[in-house]
Amino acid sequence: MFKSFSFALVSVIIVSLISLVGIFTISISERRLRRLLLFLVSFAAGSLFGGAFIHLLPEVFNEYGFGLDVSLYFLLGIILFFILEKFIHWRHCHIPTTKRHPHHLAVMNIVGDALHNFMDGVVIAASYLSSVKLGITTTTAVILHEIPQEIGDFSVLLYAGLSRVKALFFNFLSALSAVIGTILVLVLGQKVGDFSLFLLPITAGGFVYIAGSDLIPELHKACEPVRESIFQLIYFILGILVMVSLVFIE
């Protein structure tokens, strides 16, 4: 158990530090950044689908079988993430703000990002409670998803009028909510039996929701040439292949 605790805390701290990635994009032109983000979003979408269907769900099936309860928990994960976005009126956006692509105010973005990062901490901890290998796989999928998200969030805060230092600070502060989510689940996991049966399919449902309703629609909004659309597809498949490769590493 101590090993799972240690790996989970280290993983969530690494994920939180990704919130500082925005500083590396300041010197990149908006056009180049948009193209880069679209490829990263494609890669993240593939990795999230792969994480859900290649790692999380098979782990649950092998451990507990495939029954009605697993299906309902999976659907509950989709519903919870749907409610989360509806409740805070915040769209999980990965594309920088422009006049044609407006965002909500900085405060709403920070609150929404904190809630989302809290859920990231929850799913990472839940995976480590099942096994260290699954935890590493889930953390990898979360990291690949966090990179374009945090770049987008940093752009939103700059657009809202915050200085670069304040934007980095508040983006990192909201990212620390992931640590709270991880600690909460690790503590509860010791007291609640079969905690993984409950959280792993919910995590898989959340991954599918984010990839299917947030990331892929962003790709469809971009009117890109056929050549770049093909590259998006390639990066999407590469994201899946990364998750496949982790099976053999395990």
C-alpha positions, 0 to 999 in steps of 0.5 A, a space after each residue: 500500500 505504501 508503494 501505491 501511495 508513493 507512486 500516486 503522490 509523485 504522479 499527481 505532483 508531476 501532473 500538477 507541474 504540467 500547468 507551468 507548460 504555458 510559459 514555453 508557448 509565449 514565443 510561439 505565434 498564434 497560428 503555429 500554436 493552434 496547429 500544434 495544439 490540434 495535433 496534441 489534442 488528436 494525440 490526447 484523444 487517442 490516448 484517452 480512448 486507449 486508456 479507457 478501452 485497453 487498460 481500465 475496462 479490461 482491468 475491471 473485467 479481469 478482476 470483477 467480471 463484466 456485469 451490469 454494475 460495471 456498465 452502470 458505473 461506466 455510464 455514471 462516469 459519463 454522466 458525472 462529467 456531463 453534470 460537472 461541465 453543465 454545473 460550472 458552465 465551463 467548456 473544456 477547451 484546448 484552443 487559444 482564445 480568439 475573437 471567433 473562439 471566445 472563452 469565459 472569464 478567468 475566475 470561471 476558468 480557474 474554478 472549472 480547471 480546479 474541479 477538473 484537476 481534482 477529478 484527475 487526482 481521483 482517477 490517478 489514485 483509483 488506478 494506483 489502488 488497483 495496481 502500480 502498473 495501471 496507475 502509471 498507464 492512467 497517469 500517462 493518459 492524463 499527462 498527454 491530455 493535460 498538456 494541451 489543456 494547460 496551454 489552453 488554460 494559460 492562454 485564457 488567463 492571459 486573454 482575461 488580462 492576467 500577467 504572465 506571472 499571475 496566469 502561471 500562479 493561478 494555473 498552478 494553484 488550480 492544478 494542485 487540486 489534483 493532489 487533494 483528490 489523490 489524497 482523498 481517494 487514497 484515504 477512502 480506499 483503505 476504508 471502503 472495500 472494492 473501491 476500484 470496482 466503483 472508481 475504475 469504470 467511472 474513470 473509463 467513462 470520464 475518459 471516453 466523455 472527455 475524448 468524445 465530447 470535448 476533444 474530437 469536437 474541437 478537431 471538427 471545428 478547425 477547418 484545416 486542409 486535407 493534409 493537416 486532417 490526415 496528420 490529426 488522424 495519424 496523431 490520434 492513432 499514435 495516441 492509441 498505439 502508445 496505450 497499446 505499447 504500454 500493455 507489452 511494457 507491463 
